[in-house]
Amino acid sequence: MRYMIEFVNVIPNEVEEKMYKDMVKYEYNHGIDVNYKQFSLILTEDSNEVVGVLKAYTAFAEVYIDELWVDSSHRRKGHGRKLMQELENHFHGKGFNNINLVTSNFQAPGFYLKCGFTAEFVRINKKHPNLTKTFFIKYFTEELQTQGIL
């Protein structure tokens, strides 16, 4: 049998559905709930101008932050912290284990430390130090973890 590998920008819906169903079945057979849900938080001004967005998703017992953006004319006013705090407030007490994210040196690793995150590890980019990645985590304090398990 011959196989072919193709790079695509978007997975066709029927392929994604097949993949997702099979992954959920596999996880279910191991007592795990994939619990995958994408969502975003959008911060607007009174004029309905969007000044910030936090894109994230849940998977298993974790919340993953994909992107945090604050419009350049609205930075250093606490908007990023508001978005981060709203995310934490929303998921606190709902059985999740942690919130995690990855950021590059040129972005704002110090910001995440100020938000109470811990640097778990750093992946150094020797050729381009600004592209060194820091992997951050912030654990929820509640004892009970109910997400991610059946």
KEMI-101408 format. One record per atom (N, C-alpha, C): residue number from 1; atom name; x, y negated, z negated. Coordinates in Angstrom, 2 decimals. Layout:
BEGIN
NODE   seq   atom      east     north        up
NODE   NUM     CA         X         Y         Z
...
END
This chain:
BEGIN
NODE   seq   atom      east     north        up
NODE     1      N      0.84      1.18      0.00
NODE     1     CA      0.00      0.00      0.00
NODE     1      C      0.89     -1.24      0.00
NODE     2      N      0.51     -2.22      0.80
NODE     2     CA      1.25     -3.49      0.88
NODE     2      C      0.57     -4.52      0.00
NODE     3      N      1.37     -5.37     -0.63
NODE     3     CA      0.87     -6.46     -1.46
NODE     3      C      1.38     -7.78     -0.91
NODE     4      N      0.62     -8.83     -1.19
NODE     4     CA      1.01    -10.16     -0.75
NODE     4      C      0.80    -11.13     -1.92
NODE     5      N      1.69    -12.06     -2.09
NODE     5     CA      1.55    -13.09     -3.12
NODE     5      C      1.35    -14.42     -2.44
NODE     6      N      0.36    -15.17     -2.90
NODE     6     CA      0.03    -16.46     -2.31
NODE     6      C     -0.01    -17.53     -3.41
NODE     7      N      0.62    -18.66     -3.17
NODE     7     CA      0.51    -19.81     -4.08
NODE     7      C     -0.71    -20.61     -3.67
NODE     8      N     -1.56    -20.97     -4.67
NODE     8     CA     -2.76    -21.74     -4.39
NODE     8      C     -2.86    -22.88     -5.39
NODE     9      N     -3.54    -23.94     -5.01
NODE     9     CA     -3.79    -25.05     -5.91
NODE     9      C     -5.02    -24.83     -6.78
NODE    10      N     -5.97    -24.08     -6.25
NODE    10     CA     -7.20    -23.80     -6.98
NODE    10      C     -7.54    -22.33     -6.77
NODE    11      N     -7.84    -21.64     -7.86
NODE    11     CA     -8.25    -20.24     -7.78
NODE    11      C     -9.69    -20.20     -7.28
NODE    12      N     -9.99    -19.38     -6.28
NODE    12     CA    -11.38    -19.25     -5.82
NODE    12      C    -12.29    -18.80     -6.97
NODE    13      N    -13.50    -19.33     -7.02
NODE    13     CA    -14.43    -19.04     -8.11
NODE    13      C    -14.61    -17.56     -8.37
NODE    14      N    -14.78    -16.76     -7.29
NODE    14     CA    -15.03    -15.33     -7.49
NODE    14      C    -13.81    -14.64     -8.10
NODE    15      N    -12.61    -15.08     -7.76
NODE    15     CA    -11.39    -14.50     -8.33
NODE    15      C    -11.29    -14.90     -9.81
NODE    16      N    -11.56    -16.17    -10.11
NODE    16     CA    -11.49    -16.62    -11.49
NODE    16      C    -12.52    -15.91    -12.36
NODE    17      N    -13.72    -15.71    -11.84
NODE    17     CA    -14.75    -14.98    -12.60
NODE    17      C    -14.32    -13.55    -12.87
NODE    18      N    -13.78    -12.87    -11.85
NODE    18     CA    -13.31    -11.49    -12.01
NODE    18      C    -12.20    -11.43    -13.05
NODE    19      N    -11.24    -12.34    -12.95
NODE    19     CA    -10.12    -12.38    -13.88
NODE    19      C    -10.62    -12.62    -15.31
NODE    20      N    -11.48    -13.61    -15.47
NODE    20     CA    -11.98    -13.98    -16.80
NODE    20      C    -12.76    -12.82    -17.43
NODE    21      N    -13.65    -12.20    -16.65
NODE    21     CA    -14.44    -11.07    -17.17
NODE    21      C    -13.54     -9.95    -17.65
NODE    22      N    -12.52     -9.63    -16.86
NODE    22     CA    -11.62     -8.53    -17.22
NODE    22      C    -10.79     -8.89    -18.45
NODE    23      N    -10.35    -10.15    -18.55
NODE    23     CA     -9.58    -10.57    -19.73
NODE    23      C    -10.45    -10.52    -20.99
NODE    24      N    -11.68    -10.99    -20.88
NODE    24     CA    -12.59    -10.97    -22.04
NODE    24      C    -12.84     -9.53    -22.48
NODE    25      N    -13.03     -8.64    -21.53
NODE    25     CA    -13.25     -7.22    -21.84
NODE    25      C    -12.03     -6.64    -22.57
NODE    26      N    -10.84     -6.94    -22.08
NODE    26     CA     -9.61     -6.46    -22.70
NODE    26      C     -9.50     -6.98    -24.13
NODE    27      N     -9.71     -8.27    -24.31
NODE    27     CA     -9.61     -8.87    -25.64
NODE    27      C    -10.68     -8.31    -26.58
NODE    28      N    -11.90     -8.15    -26.08
NODE    28     CA    -12.99     -7.59    -26.87
NODE    28      C    -12.62     -6.19    -27.37
NODE    29      N    -12.00     -5.39    -26.51
NODE    29     CA    -11.59     -4.04    -26.89
NODE    29      C    -10.51     -4.03    -27.97
NODE    30      N     -9.87     -5.17    -28.19
NODE    30     CA     -8.87     -5.31    -29.24
NODE    30      C     -9.38     -6.13    -30.43
NODE    31      N    -10.69     -6.38    -30.47
NODE    31     CA    -11.28     -7.12    -31.59
NODE    31      C    -11.03     -8.61    -31.56
NODE    32      N    -10.71     -9.14    -30.38
NODE    32     CA    -10.37    -10.55    -30.23
NODE    32      C    -11.42    -11.26    -29.37
NODE    33      N    -11.75    -12.48    -29.79
NODE    33     CA    -12.64    -13.35    -29.02
NODE    33      C    -11.79    -14.43    -28.38
NODE    34      N    -11.77    -14.49    -27.04
NODE    34     CA    -10.95    -15.47    -26.34
NODE    34      C    -11.36    -16.90    -26.70
NODE    35      N    -12.65    -17.16    -26.86
NODE    35     CA    -13.11    -18.45    -27.37
NODE    35      C    -12.59    -19.63    -26.55
NODE    36      N    -12.48    -19.48    -25.23
NODE    36     CA    -11.89    -20.52    -24.38
NODE    36      C    -12.95    -21.54    -23.98
NODE    37      N    -12.69    -22.78    -24.37
NODE    37     CA    -13.59    -23.88    -24.00
NODE    37      C    -12.76    -25.13    -23.77
NODE    38      N    -12.92    -25.74    -22.59
NODE    38     CA    -12.26    -27.01    -22.31
NODE    38      C    -13.15    -28.15    -22.79
NODE    39      N    -12.53    -29.25    -23.21
NODE    39     CA    -13.30    -30.42    -23.61
NODE    39      C    -12.39    -31.64    -23.58
NODE    40      N    -12.97    -32.80    -23.68
NODE    40     CA    -12.22    -34.05    -23.72
NODE    40      C    -12.88    -35.01    -24.70
NODE    41      N    -12.07    -35.86    -25.28
NODE    41     CA    -12.54    -36.98    -26.09
NODE    41      C    -12.23    -38.24    -25.29
NODE    42      N    -13.21    -39.12    -25.12
NODE    42     CA    -13.02    -40.35    -24.36
NODE    42      C    -13.28    -41.52    -25.28
NODE    43      N    -12.31    -42.41    -25.38
NODE    43     CA    -12.42    -43.61    -26.21
NODE    43      C    -12.73    -44.79    -25.30
NODE    44      N    -13.82    -45.51    -25.59
NODE    44     CA    -14.20    -46.67    -24.79
NODE    44      C    -14.31    -47.91    -25.68
NODE    45      N    -14.17    -49.06    -25.05
NODE    45     CA    -14.40    -50.34    -25.72
NODE    45      C    -15.88    -50.67    -25.63
NODE    46      N    -16.27    -51.77    -26.28
NODE    46     CA    -17.66    -52.22    -26.23
NODE    46      C    -18.15    -52.40    -24.80
NODE    47      N    -17.26    -52.81    -23.91
NODE    47     CA    -17.62    -53.05    -22.51
NODE    47      C    -17.69    -51.75    -21.70
NODE    48      N    -17.59    -50.61    -22.37
NODE    48     CA    -17.57    -49.28    -21.74
NODE    48      C    -16.31    -49.02    -20.92
NODE    49      N    -15.28    -49.85    -21.09
NODE    49     CA    -14.01    -49.59    -20.44
NODE    49      C    -13.32    -48.43    -21.16
NODE    50      N    -12.88    -47.44    -20.40
NODE    50     CA    -12.17    -46.30    -20.98
NODE    50      C    -10.76    -46.76    -21.33
NODE    51      N    -10.39    -46.60    -22.59
NODE    51     CA     -9.05    -47.01    -23.03
NODE    51      C     -8.19    -45.82    -23.46
NODE    52      N     -8.80    -44.65    -23.61
NODE    52     CA     -8.02    -43.47    -24.00
NODE    52      C     -8.77    -42.18    -23.75
NODE    53      N     -8.02    -41.12    -23.51
NODE    53     CA     -8.59    -39.78    -23.27
NODE    53      C     -7.68    -38.75    -23.93
NODE    54      N     -8.30    -37.78    -24.57
NODE    54     CA     -7.60    -36.62    -25.09
NODE    54      C     -8.24    -35.40    -24.44
NODE    55      N     -7.47    -34.67    -23.63
NODE    55     CA     -7.94    -33.44    -22.98
NODE    55      C     -7.41    -32.25    -23.76
NODE    56      N     -8.27    -31.27    -24.03
NODE    56     CA     -7.84    -30.13    -24.84
NODE    56      C     -8.70    -28.91    -24.52
NODE    57      N     -8.37    -27.82    -25.18
NODE    57     CA     -9.19    -26.61    -25.07
NODE    57      C     -8.99    -25.76    -26.30
NODE    58      N     -9.96    -24.90    -26.55
NODE    58     CA     -9.82    -23.91    -27.60
NODE    58      C     -9.52    -22.57    -26.95
NODE    59      N     -8.73    -21.76    -27.63
NODE    59     CA     -8.46    -20.39    -27.21
NODE    59      C     -8.11    -19.61    -28.46
NODE    60      N     -8.79    -18.49    -28.63
NODE    60     CA     -8.62    -17.65    -29.81
NODE    60      C     -8.91    -18.49    -31.05
NODE    61      N     -7.96    -18.68    -31.94
NODE    61     CA     -8.20    -19.45    -33.18
NODE    61      C     -7.48    -20.79    -33.16
NODE    62      N     -7.11    -21.26    -31.96
NODE    62     CA     -6.31    -22.46    -31.87
NODE    62      C     -6.96    -23.52    -30.99
NODE    63      N     -6.56    -24.77    -31.24
NODE    63     CA     -6.93    -25.90    -30.40
NODE    63      C     -5.65    -26.35    -29.72
NODE    64      N     -5.66    -26.44    -28.40
NODE    64     CA     -4.49    -26.83    -27.62
NODE    64      C     -4.73    -28.20    -26.99
NODE    65      N     -3.85    -29.14    -27.25
NODE    65     CA     -3.94    -30.46    -26.62
NODE    65      C     -3.15    -30.41    -25.31
NODE    66      N     -3.84    -30.70    -24.21
NODE    66     CA     -3.20    -30.75    -22.90
NODE    66      C     -2.62    -32.13    -22.61
NODE    67      N     -3.41    -33.15    -22.82
NODE    67     CA     -3.01    -34.51    -22.47
NODE    67      C     -3.57    -35.49    -23.48
NODE    68      N     -2.79    -36.49    -23.81
NODE    68     CA     -3.25    -37.64    -24.60
NODE    68      C     -2.81    -38.87    -23.84
NODE    69      N     -3.77    -39.71    -23.46
NODE    69     CA     -3.46    -40.90    -22.68
NODE    69      C     -4.17    -42.09    -23.30
NODE    70      N     -3.44    -43.19    -23.45
NODE    70     CA     -4.00    -44.47    -23.83
NODE    70      C     -3.56    -45.47    -22.78
NODE    71      N     -4.52    -46.23    -22.24
NODE    71     CA     -4.23    -47.23    -21.22
NODE    71      C     -3.11    -48.15    -21.69
NODE    72      N     -2.18    -48.45    -20.78
NODE    72     CA     -0.98    -49.21    -21.15
NODE    72      C     -1.30    -50.55    -21.81
NODE    73      N     -2.41    -51.19    -21.46
NODE    73     CA     -2.75    -52.48    -22.07
NODE    73      C     -3.38    -52.33    -23.45
NODE    74      N     -3.60    -51.10    -23.89
NODE    74     CA     -4.24    -50.84    -25.19
NODE    74      C     -3.35    -50.03    -26.13
NODE    75      N     -2.10    -49.83    -25.76
NODE    75     CA     -1.20    -49.03    -26.60
NODE    75      C     -0.75    -49.82    -27.83
NODE    76      N     -0.32    -49.07    -28.83
NODE    76     CA      0.18    -49.63    -30.10
NODE    76      C     -0.91    -50.36    -30.88
NODE    77      N     -2.14    -49.89    -30.72
NODE    77     CA     -3.28    -50.46    -31.45
NODE    77      C     -3.99    -49.39    -32.29
NODE    78      N     -3.40    -48.20    -32.36
NODE    78     CA     -3.98    -47.13    -33.16
NODE    78      C     -4.97    -46.25    -32.43
NODE    79      N     -5.13    -46.44    -31.12
NODE    79     CA     -6.13    -45.66    -30.37
NODE    79      C     -5.74    -44.19    -30.25
NODE    80      N     -4.47    -43.92    -30.03
NODE    80     CA     -4.02    -42.53    -29.96
NODE    80      C     -4.27    -41.82    -31.27
NODE    81      N     -3.98    -42.48    -32.37
NODE    81     CA     -4.21    -41.90    -33.69
NODE    81      C     -5.71    -41.65    -33.92
NODE    82      N     -6.57    -42.57    -33.45
NODE    82     CA     -8.02    -42.38    -33.58
NODE    82      C     -8.47    -41.12    -32.85
NODE    83      N     -7.97    -40.95    -31.64
NODE    83     CA     -8.34    -39.75    -30.87
NODE    83      C     -7.86    -38.48    -31.56
NODE    84      N     -6.63    -38.50    -32.06
NODE    84     CA     -6.09    -37.33    -32.76
NODE    84      C     -6.89    -37.04    -34.03
NODE    85      N     -7.24    -38.07    -34.76
NODE    85     CA     -7.99    -37.89    -36.00
NODE    85      C     -9.40    -37.36    -35.72
NODE    86      N    -10.02    -37.86    -34.67
NODE    86     CA    -11.36    -37.38    -34.30
NODE    86      C    -11.32    -35.91    -33.92
NODE    87      N    -10.28    -35.51    -33.19
NODE    87     CA    -10.12    -34.10    -32.83
NODE    87      C    -10.00    -33.25    -34.09
NODE    88      N     -9.14    -33.67    -34.99
NODE    88     CA     -8.95    -32.91    -36.23
NODE    88      C    -10.23    -32.85    -37.06
NODE    89      N    -10.92    -33.97    -37.18
NODE    89     CA    -12.18    -34.01    -37.93
NODE    89      C    -13.22    -33.08    -37.33
NODE    90      N    -13.28    -33.05    -36.01
NODE    90     CA    -14.28    -32.22    -35.33
NODE    90      C    -14.07    -30.73    -35.61
NODE    91      N    -12.82    -30.29    -35.64
NODE    91     CA    -12.54    -28.86    -35.80
NODE    91      C    -12.25    -28.44    -37.23
NODE    92      N    -12.07    -29.38    -38.12
NODE    92     CA    -11.81    -29.05    -39.53
NODE    92      C    -13.01    -28.29    -40.11
NODE    93      N    -12.74    -27.20    -40.79
NODE    93     CA    -13.79    -26.43    -41.43
NODE    93      C    -14.57    -25.52    -40.51
NODE    94      N    -14.13    -25.37    -39.27
NODE    94     CA    -14.86    -24.53    -38.32
NODE    94      C    -14.15    -23.22    -38.04
NODE    95      N    -13.19    -22.85    -38.89
NODE    95     CA    -12.56    -21.54    -38.79
NODE    95      C    -11.39    -21.44    -37.85
NODE    96      N    -10.86    -22.58    -37.39
NODE    96     CA     -9.68    -22.55    -36.53
NODE    96      C     -8.42    -22.56    -37.38
NODE    97      N     -7.34    -22.04    -36.83
NODE    97     CA     -6.07    -21.95    -37.54
NODE    97      C     -5.23    -23.21    -37.39
NODE    98      N     -5.14    -23.75    -36.16
NODE    98     CA     -4.23    -24.88    -35.94
NODE    98      C     -4.56    -25.66    -34.68
NODE    99      N     -3.91    -26.80    -34.57
NODE    99     CA     -3.89    -27.61    -33.35
NODE    99      C     -2.44    -27.60    -32.89
NODE   100      N     -2.21    -27.42    -31.58
NODE   100     CA     -0.83    -27.45    -31.11
NODE   100      C     -0.72    -28.16    -29.78
NODE   101      N      0.51    -28.58    -29.47
NODE   101     CA      0.79    -29.32    -28.26
NODE   101      C      2.27    -29.26    -27.94
NODE   102      N      2.60    -29.64    -26.72
NODE   102     CA      3.98    -29.72    -26.27
NODE   102      C      4.17    -31.12    -25.69
NODE   103      N      5.29    -31.77    -26.03
NODE   103     CA      5.57    -33.10    -25.49
NODE   103      C      7.04    -33.19    -25.11
NODE   104      N      7.35    -34.09    -24.20
NODE   104     CA      8.73    -34.32    -23.77
NODE   104      C      9.35    -35.46    -24.57
NODE   105      N     10.67    -35.51    -24.60
NODE   105     CA     11.38    -36.56    -25.33
NODE   105      C     10.99    -37.95    -24.88
NODE   106      N     10.73    -38.15    -23.58
NODE   106     CA     10.42    -39.49    -23.09
NODE   106      C      9.00    -39.91    -23.46
NODE   107      N      8.21    -38.98    -23.93
NODE   107     CA      6.84    -39.32    -24.31
NODE   107      C      6.86    -39.84    -25.75
NODE   108      N      6.21    -39.20    -26.68
NODE   108     CA      6.13    -39.78    -28.02
NODE   108      C      6.22    -38.74    -29.12
NODE   109      N      7.32    -37.99    -29.21
NODE   109     CA      7.40    -36.98    -30.26
NODE   109      C      7.25    -37.57    -31.67
NODE   110      N      7.77    -38.76    -31.89
NODE   110     CA      7.65    -39.39    -33.20
NODE   110      C      6.21    -39.69    -33.58
NODE   111      N      5.38    -39.97    -32.59
NODE   111     CA      3.96    -40.23    -32.84
NODE   111      C      3.30    -39.00    -33.47
NODE   112      N      3.59    -37.82    -32.95
NODE   112     CA      2.96    -36.60    -33.45
NODE   112      C      3.44    -36.29    -34.87
NODE   113      N      4.70    -36.59    -35.16
NODE   113     CA      5.18    -36.43    -36.53
NODE   113      C      4.39    -37.34    -37.48
NODE   114      N      4.14    -38.58    -37.06
NODE   114     CA      3.37    -39.53    -37.88
NODE   114      C      1.93    -39.07    -38.06
NODE   115      N      1.42    -38.27    -37.13
NODE   115     CA      0.06    -37.73    -37.23
NODE   115      C      0.01    -36.45    -38.06
NODE   116      N      1.13    -36.06    -38.65
NODE   116     CA      1.14    -34.90    -39.54
NODE   116      C      1.50    -33.59    -38.89
NODE   117      N      1.94    -33.62    -37.64
NODE   117     CA      2.34    -32.40    -36.96
NODE   117      C      3.77    -32.03    -37.36
NODE   118      N      4.09    -30.75    -37.24
NODE   118     CA      5.41    -30.24    -37.52
NODE   118      C      6.03    -29.75    -36.21
NODE   119      N      7.29    -30.08    -35.98
NODE   119     CA      7.99    -29.57    -34.81
NODE   119      C      8.34    -28.11    -35.08
NODE   120      N      7.75    -27.21    -34.31
NODE   120     CA      8.01    -25.78    -34.48
NODE   120      C      9.33    -25.37    -33.85
NODE   121      N      9.57    -25.85    -32.63
NODE   121     CA     10.85    -25.60    -31.99
NODE   121      C     11.04    -26.59    -30.85
NODE   122      N     12.29    -26.69    -30.40
NODE   122     CA     12.65    -27.60    -29.32
NODE   122      C     13.31    -26.78    -28.22
NODE   123      N     12.88    -27.02    -27.00
NODE   123     CA     13.51    -26.39    -25.84
NODE   123      C     14.32    -27.48    -25.14
NODE   124      N     15.63    -27.39    -25.25
NODE   124     CA     16.52    -28.43    -24.76
NODE   124      C     16.70    -28.32    -23.25
NODE   125      N     16.59    -29.47    -22.58
NODE   125     CA     16.90    -29.56    -21.16
NODE   125      C     18.27    -30.23    -21.06
NODE   126      N     19.30    -29.44    -20.79
NODE   126     CA     20.67    -29.95    -20.78
NODE   126      C     20.94    -30.89    -19.62
NODE   127      N     20.23    -30.72    -18.51
NODE   127     CA     20.46    -31.56    -17.34
NODE   127      C     19.71    -32.89    -17.42
NODE   128      N     18.54    -32.87    -18.03
NODE   128     CA     17.71    -34.07    -18.14
NODE   128      C     17.15    -34.13    -19.56
NODE   129      N     17.91    -34.68    -20.52
NODE   129     CA     17.48    -34.70    -21.92
NODE   129      C     16.11    -35.31    -22.16
NODE   130      N     15.69    -36.27    -21.32
NODE   130     CA     14.35    -36.84    -21.50
NODE   130      C     13.25    -35.80    -21.26
NODE   131      N     13.60    -34.71    -20.60
NODE   131     CA     12.62    -33.64    -20.35
NODE   131      C     12.72    -32.51    -21.38
NODE   132      N     13.50    -32.71    -22.41
NODE   132     CA     13.52    -31.75    -23.53
NODE   132      C     12.13    -31.69    -24.13
NODE   133      N     11.67    -30.49    -24.41
NODE   133     CA     10.30    -30.28    -24.91
NODE   133      C     10.32    -29.99    -26.41
NODE   134      N      9.37    -30.60    -27.12
NODE   134     CA      9.15    -30.28    -28.53
NODE   134      C      7.76    -29.66    -28.65
NODE   135      N      7.71    -28.51    -29.31
NODE   135     CA      6.46    -27.79    -29.53
NODE   135      C      5.98    -28.11    -30.94
NODE   136      N      4.82    -28.75    -31.03
NODE   136     CA      4.28    -29.21    -32.31
NODE   136      C      3.08    -28.37    -32.74
NODE   137      N      2.88    -28.30    -34.06
NODE   137     CA      1.74    -27.60    -34.63
NODE   137      C      1.27    -28.33    -35.88
NODE   138      N     -0.04    -28.26    -36.10
NODE   138     CA     -0.63    -28.78    -37.34
NODE   138      C     -1.67    -27.76    -37.78
NODE   139      N     -1.46    -27.19    -38.96
NODE   139     CA     -2.36    -26.17    -39.47
NODE   139      C     -3.53    -26.81    -40.20
NODE   140      N     -4.70    -26.20    -40.04
NODE   140     CA     -5.84    -26.60    -40.85
NODE   140      C     -5.64    -26.04    -42.25
NODE   141      N     -6.16    -26.74    -43.24
NODE   141     CA     -5.90    -26.37    -44.63
NODE   141      C     -6.87    -25.34    -45.18
NODE   142      N     -8.01    -25.14    -44.55
NODE   142     CA     -8.98    -24.21    -45.12
NODE   142      C     -8.47    -22.77    -45.04
NODE   143      N     -8.90    -21.99    -45.98
NODE   143     CA     -8.45    -20.60    -46.09
NODE   143      C     -9.08    -19.70    -45.03
NODE   144      N    -10.34    -19.90    -44.75
NODE   144     CA    -11.08    -18.98    -43.89
NODE   144      C    -10.83    -19.25    -42.41
NODE   145      N    -10.37    -18.24    -41.69
NODE   145     CA    -10.22    -18.33    -40.25
NODE   145      C    -11.20    -17.36    -39.63
NODE   146      N    -12.20    -17.90    -38.93
NODE   146     CA    -13.23    -17.05    -38.33
NODE   146      C    -13.17    -17.05    -36.82
NODE   147      N    -12.48    -18.01    -36.23
NODE   147     CA    -12.41    -18.09    -34.77
NODE   147      C    -11.38    -17.10    -34.24
NODE   148      N    -11.64    -16.60    -33.04
NODE   148     CA    -10.68    -15.73    -32.37
NODE   148      C    -10.81    -14.27    -32.71
NODE   149      N    -11.67    -13.92    -33.66
NODE   149     CA    -11.87    -12.53    -34.02
NODE   149      C    -13.35    -12.18    -33.88
NODE   150      N    -13.62    -10.94    -33.58
NODE   150     CA    -15.02    -10.50    -33.45
NODE   150      C    -15.54    -10.03    -34.78
END
